[in-house]
Amino acid sequence: MGMAALQLNHHLVDARLPRRYYLVALALVALFLASCGGDESTEPTSADRDKFVGTWAGSYRCPGGAPLPDTLVVNLGGGALDFSIIIHVGFANPDTVSGDLTEPNLIRIPQQSMGGAPGTAQITSAGALLSYSQTGFGITCGGTNYARVP
């Protein structure tokens, strides 16, 4: 019996457990670890959606250009987590685009016409400010420090 044997009350007892006990214990540990990992939800909620709604003023800039004052108007769309957004309100060619809340702090705007050209965009919430990034024809322009207009 060697190392696996114990002497208990002057009797030898085999201390090896059957293999099935190890498999059950391993399965229970795996189940416990899997349930712990699912506690944090990254799915957006209506509270996440509501923080984007409003009129936002910030500064917008394309590579090589000067920063320009810019305004975004974010309205609720027809679905639970979508939006109707007016981009570049003060520009000569504002557009109304649609976007979806895909993460608690991120609206993704899929490809559609922006300023008369196809492009994609995203709006990110960071505390009380928004940032805006728009890509079209291989150029990415961005807006920062958009604050809610009272």
ChimeraX commands (.cxc) that place a marker at each C-alpha (Angstrom):
marker #1 position 0.00,0.00,0.00 radius 0.5
marker #1 position 2.99,2.32,0.48 radius 0.5
marker #1 position 2.47,6.10,0.84 radius 0.5
marker #1 position -1.22,5.92,0.12 radius 0.5
marker #1 position -1.92,3.87,3.16 radius 0.5
marker #1 position -2.76,5.27,6.57 radius 0.5
marker #1 position -2.60,3.52,9.85 radius 0.5
marker #1 position -5.72,4.24,11.80 radius 0.5
marker #1 position -6.40,2.41,15.06 radius 0.5
marker #1 position -3.81,-0.16,14.12 radius 0.5
marker #1 position -5.60,-0.97,10.84 radius 0.5
marker #1 position -4.29,-0.17,7.36 radius 0.5
marker #1 position -6.73,1.93,5.30 radius 0.5
marker #1 position -6.28,2.71,1.58 radius 0.5
marker #1 position -6.49,6.55,1.28 radius 0.5
marker #1 position -6.84,6.65,-2.49 radius 0.5
marker #1 position -10.23,7.89,-3.67 radius 0.5
marker #1 position -11.90,6.39,-6.69 radius 0.5
marker #1 position -11.32,8.31,-9.90 radius 0.5
marker #1 position -14.98,9.32,-10.21 radius 0.5
marker #1 position -14.68,11.50,-7.06 radius 0.5
marker #1 position -11.90,13.51,-8.70 radius 0.5
marker #1 position -13.97,13.96,-11.84 radius 0.5
marker #1 position -16.99,15.14,-9.83 radius 0.5
marker #1 position -14.81,17.56,-7.84 radius 0.5
marker #1 position -13.25,18.91,-11.03 radius 0.5
marker #1 position -16.68,19.41,-12.61 radius 0.5
marker #1 position -17.92,21.29,-9.52 radius 0.5
marker #1 position -14.88,23.59,-9.54 radius 0.5
marker #1 position -15.36,24.30,-13.26 radius 0.5
marker #1 position -19.06,25.06,-12.70 radius 0.5
marker #1 position -18.22,27.41,-9.82 radius 0.5
marker #1 position -15.59,29.28,-11.84 radius 0.5
marker #1 position -17.92,29.61,-14.84 radius 0.5
marker #1 position -20.71,31.05,-12.70 radius 0.5
marker #1 position -18.34,33.60,-11.13 radius 0.5
marker #1 position -17.22,34.90,-14.52 radius 0.5
marker #1 position -20.76,35.75,-15.62 radius 0.5
marker #1 position -21.53,38.24,-12.85 radius 0.5
marker #1 position -20.43,41.33,-14.80 radius 0.5
marker #1 position -22.80,42.29,-17.58 radius 0.5
marker #1 position -21.58,44.37,-20.49 radius 0.5
marker #1 position -24.95,44.45,-22.20 radius 0.5
marker #1 position -26.29,48.00,-22.58 radius 0.5
marker #1 position -29.43,49.00,-20.70 radius 0.5
marker #1 position -32.02,51.74,-21.05 radius 0.5
marker #1 position -30.10,53.76,-18.42 radius 0.5
marker #1 position -27.01,53.55,-20.65 radius 0.5
marker #1 position -29.13,54.68,-23.60 radius 0.5
marker #1 position -30.64,57.64,-21.77 radius 0.5
marker #1 position -27.28,59.22,-20.92 radius 0.5
marker #1 position -26.64,59.88,-24.65 radius 0.5
marker #1 position -29.91,61.67,-25.39 radius 0.5
marker #1 position -29.63,65.44,-25.81 radius 0.5
marker #1 position -27.78,68.20,-27.63 radius 0.5
marker #1 position -24.00,68.12,-27.35 radius 0.5
marker #1 position -21.48,70.84,-28.28 radius 0.5
marker #1 position -17.80,70.14,-28.81 radius 0.5
marker #1 position -14.85,70.56,-31.14 radius 0.5
marker #1 position -14.44,68.61,-34.41 radius 0.5
marker #1 position -11.24,68.25,-36.43 radius 0.5
marker #1 position -9.98,66.37,-39.49 radius 0.5
marker #1 position -6.28,65.64,-40.06 radius 0.5
marker #1 position -4.48,68.79,-41.20 radius 0.5
marker #1 position -7.43,71.03,-40.41 radius 0.5
marker #1 position -8.22,73.43,-37.62 radius 0.5
marker #1 position -10.69,72.44,-34.88 radius 0.5
marker #1 position -14.23,73.62,-35.59 radius 0.5
marker #1 position -17.12,74.08,-33.17 radius 0.5
marker #1 position -19.58,71.25,-33.67 radius 0.5
marker #1 position -22.98,70.13,-32.36 radius 0.5
marker #1 position -24.54,66.66,-32.23 radius 0.5
marker #1 position -28.22,66.07,-31.47 radius 0.5
marker #1 position -28.88,62.55,-30.17 radius 0.5
marker #1 position -32.53,61.43,-30.16 radius 0.5
marker #1 position -34.06,58.07,-29.34 radius 0.5
marker #1 position -34.77,55.87,-32.34 radius 0.5
marker #1 position -37.69,53.51,-32.81 radius 0.5
marker #1 position -36.09,50.49,-31.10 radius 0.5
marker #1 position -34.97,49.78,-27.57 radius 0.5
marker #1 position -31.29,50.65,-28.09 radius 0.5
marker #1 position -31.12,52.70,-31.27 radius 0.5
marker #1 position -30.80,56.40,-31.99 radius 0.5
marker #1 position -31.51,59.05,-34.61 radius 0.5
marker #1 position -28.55,61.43,-34.58 radius 0.5
marker #1 position -28.10,64.76,-36.33 radius 0.5
marker #1 position -24.37,65.21,-36.93 radius 0.5
marker #1 position -22.63,68.53,-37.61 radius 0.5
marker #1 position -25.72,70.66,-36.90 radius 0.5
marker #1 position -23.86,73.94,-37.55 radius 0.5
marker #1 position -22.11,72.79,-40.74 radius 0.5
marker #1 position -23.32,73.43,-44.29 radius 0.5
marker #1 position -24.22,69.76,-44.72 radius 0.5
marker #1 position -25.65,68.25,-41.51 radius 0.5
marker #1 position -26.95,64.69,-41.76 radius 0.5
marker #1 position -29.36,62.59,-39.79 radius 0.5
marker #1 position -27.90,59.14,-39.24 radius 0.5
marker #1 position -28.96,56.11,-37.24 radius 0.5
marker #1 position -26.88,54.24,-34.70 radius 0.5
marker #1 position -27.14,51.48,-32.13 radius 0.5
marker #1 position -25.97,51.25,-28.55 radius 0.5
marker #1 position -23.70,48.19,-28.76 radius 0.5
marker #1 position -21.91,48.62,-25.42 radius 0.5
marker #1 position -22.86,50.62,-22.32 radius 0.5
marker #1 position -20.70,53.57,-23.42 radius 0.5
marker #1 position -20.66,53.18,-27.21 radius 0.5
marker #1 position -23.00,54.04,-30.08 radius 0.5
marker #1 position -21.93,52.53,-33.41 radius 0.5
marker #1 position -23.15,54.18,-36.59 radius 0.5
marker #1 position -22.91,51.72,-39.51 radius 0.5
marker #1 position -22.02,52.86,-43.01 radius 0.5
marker #1 position -24.39,55.47,-44.38 radius 0.5
marker #1 position -24.23,58.90,-46.02 radius 0.5
marker #1 position -22.41,61.49,-43.90 radius 0.5
marker #1 position -21.75,64.85,-45.49 radius 0.5
marker #1 position -22.67,63.43,-48.89 radius 0.5
marker #1 position -20.14,60.59,-48.67 radius 0.5
marker #1 position -20.33,57.05,-47.28 radius 0.5
marker #1 position -18.87,56.65,-43.82 radius 0.5
marker #1 position -19.09,55.04,-40.41 radius 0.5
marker #1 position -18.92,56.66,-37.00 radius 0.5
marker #1 position -19.04,56.04,-33.31 radius 0.5
marker #1 position -19.96,58.08,-30.26 radius 0.5
marker #1 position -18.33,57.25,-26.94 radius 0.5
marker #1 position -19.49,58.36,-23.51 radius 0.5
marker #1 position -16.81,59.14,-20.90 radius 0.5
marker #1 position -18.42,60.53,-17.79 radius 0.5
marker #1 position -20.20,63.80,-18.62 radius 0.5
marker #1 position -18.55,64.14,-22.06 radius 0.5
marker #1 position -18.92,62.50,-25.46 radius 0.5
marker #1 position -16.36,61.93,-28.18 radius 0.5
marker #1 position -17.22,61.42,-31.84 radius 0.5
marker #1 position -15.19,59.65,-34.51 radius 0.5
marker #1 position -16.17,59.51,-38.20 radius 0.5
marker #1 position -14.39,57.56,-40.94 radius 0.5
marker #1 position -14.91,57.85,-44.70 radius 0.5
marker #1 position -12.64,57.48,-47.73 radius 0.5
marker #1 position -9.87,56.24,-45.44 radius 0.5
marker #1 position -9.82,59.47,-43.40 radius 0.5
marker #1 position -10.80,59.56,-39.74 radius 0.5
marker #1 position -11.96,62.83,-38.25 radius 0.5
marker #1 position -12.87,63.24,-34.63 radius 0.5
marker #1 position -14.65,65.38,-32.14 radius 0.5
marker #1 position -13.82,65.64,-28.47 radius 0.5
marker #1 position -15.18,67.11,-25.28 radius 0.5
marker #1 position -18.79,67.30,-26.41 radius 0.5
marker #1 position -20.69,68.60,-23.39 radius 0.5
marker #1 position -24.44,68.52,-22.94 radius 0.5
marker #1 position -26.09,71.80,-23.90 radius 0.5
marker #1 position -28.63,72.80,-21.22 radius 0.5
marker link #1:1,2 radius 0.2
marker link #1:2,3 radius 0.2
marker link #1:3,4 radius 0.2
marker link #1:4,5 radius 0.2
marker link #1:5,6 radius 0.2
marker link #1:6,7 radius 0.2
marker link #1:7,8 radius 0.2
marker link #1:8,9 radius 0.2
marker link #1:9,10 radius 0.2
marker link #1:10,11 radius 0.2
marker link #1:11,12 radius 0.2
marker link #1:12,13 radius 0.2
marker link #1:13,14 radius 0.2
marker link #1:14,15 radius 0.2
marker link #1:15,16 radius 0.2
marker link #1:16,17 radius 0.2
marker link #1:17,18 radius 0.2
marker link #1:18,19 radius 0.2
marker link #1:19,20 radius 0.2
marker link #1:20,21 radius 0.2
marker link #1:21,22 radius 0.2
marker link #1:22,23 radius 0.2
marker link #1:23,24 radius 0.2
marker link #1:24,25 radius 0.2
marker link #1:25,26 radius 0.2
marker link #1:26,27 radius 0.2
marker link #1:27,28 radius 0.2
marker link #1:28,29 radius 0.2
marker link #1:29,30 radius 0.2
marker link #1:30,31 radius 0.2
marker link #1:31,32 radius 0.2
marker link #1:32,33 radius 0.2
marker link #1:33,34 radius 0.2
marker link #1:34,35 radius 0.2
marker link #1:35,36 radius 0.2
marker link #1:36,37 radius 0.2
marker link #1:37,38 radius 0.2
marker link #1:38,39 radius 0.2
marker link #1:39,40 radius 0.2
marker link #1:40,41 radius 0.2
marker link #1:41,42 radius 0.2
marker link #1:42,43 radius 0.2
marker link #1:43,44 radius 0.2
marker link #1:44,45 radius 0.2
marker link #1:45,46 radius 0.2
marker link #1:46,47 radius 0.2
marker link #1:47,48 radius 0.2
marker link #1:48,49 radius 0.2
marker link #1:49,50 radius 0.2
marker link #1:50,51 radius 0.2
marker link #1:51,52 radius 0.2
marker link #1:52,53 radius 0.2
marker link #1:53,54 radius 0.2
marker link #1:54,55 radius 0.2
marker link #1:55,56 radius 0.2
marker link #1:56,57 radius 0.2
marker link #1:57,58 radius 0.2
marker link #1:58,59 radius 0.2
marker link #1:59,60 radius 0.2
marker link #1:60,61 radius 0.2
marker link #1:61,62 radius 0.2
marker link #1:62,63 radius 0.2
marker link #1:63,64 radius 0.2
marker link #1:64,65 radius 0.2
marker link #1:65,66 radius 0.2
marker link #1:66,67 radius 0.2
marker link #1:67,68 radius 0.2
marker link #1:68,69 radius 0.2
marker link #1:69,70 radius 0.2
marker link #1:70,71 radius 0.2
marker link #1:71,72 radius 0.2
marker link #1:72,73 radius 0.2
marker link #1:73,74 radius 0.2
marker link #1:74,75 radius 0.2
marker link #1:75,76 radius 0.2
marker link #1:76,77 radius 0.2
marker link #1:77,78 radius 0.2
marker link #1:78,79 radius 0.2
marker link #1:79,80 radius 0.2
marker link #1:80,81 radius 0.2
marker link #1:81,82 radius 0.2
marker link #1:82,83 radius 0.2
marker link #1:83,84 radius 0.2
marker link #1:84,85 radius 0.2
marker link #1:85,86 radius 0.2
marker link #1:86,87 radius 0.2
marker link #1:87,88 radius 0.2
marker link #1:88,89 radius 0.2
marker link #1:89,90 radius 0.2
marker link #1:90,91 radius 0.2
marker link #1:91,92 radius 0.2
marker link #1:92,93 radius 0.2
marker link #1:93,94 radius 0.2
marker link #1:94,95 radius 0.2
marker link #1:95,96 radius 0.2
marker link #1:96,97 radius 0.2
marker link #1:97,98 radius 0.2
marker link #1:98,99 radius 0.2
marker link #1:99,100 radius 0.2
marker link #1:100,101 radius 0.2
marker link #1:101,102 radius 0.2
marker link #1:102,103 radius 0.2
marker link #1:103,104 radius 0.2
marker link #1:104,105 radius 0.2
marker link #1:105,106 radius 0.2
marker link #1:106,107 radius 0.2
marker link #1:107,108 radius 0.2
marker link #1:108,109 radius 0.2
marker link #1:109,110 radius 0.2
marker link #1:110,111 radius 0.2
marker link #1:111,112 radius 0.2
marker link #1:112,113 radius 0.2
marker link #1:113,114 radius 0.2
marker link #1:114,115 radius 0.2
marker link #1:115,116 radius 0.2
marker link #1:116,117 radius 0.2
marker link #1:117,118 radius 0.2
marker link #1:118,119 radius 0.2
marker link #1:119,120 radius 0.2
marker link #1:120,121 radius 0.2
marker link #1:121,122 radius 0.2
marker link #1:122,123 radius 0.2
marker link #1:123,124 radius 0.2
marker link #1:124,125 radius 0.2
marker link #1:125,126 radius 0.2
marker link #1:126,127 radius 0.2
marker link #1:127,128 radius 0.2
marker link #1:128,129 radius 0.2
marker link #1:129,130 radius 0.2
marker link #1:130,131 radius 0.2
marker link #1:131,132 radius 0.2
marker link #1:132,133 radius 0.2
marker link #1:133,134 radius 0.2
marker link #1:134,135 radius 0.2
marker link #1:135,136 radius 0.2
marker link #1:136,137 radius 0.2
marker link #1:137,138 radius 0.2
marker link #1:138,139 radius 0.2
marker link #1:139,140 radius 0.2
marker link #1:140,141 radius 0.2
marker link #1:141,142 radius 0.2
marker link #1:142,143 radius 0.2
marker link #1:143,144 radius 0.2
marker link #1:144,145 radius 0.2
marker link #1:145,146 radius 0.2
marker link #1:146,147 radius 0.2
marker link #1:147,148 radius 0.2
marker link #1:148,149 radius 0.2
marker link #1:149,150 radius 0.2
view
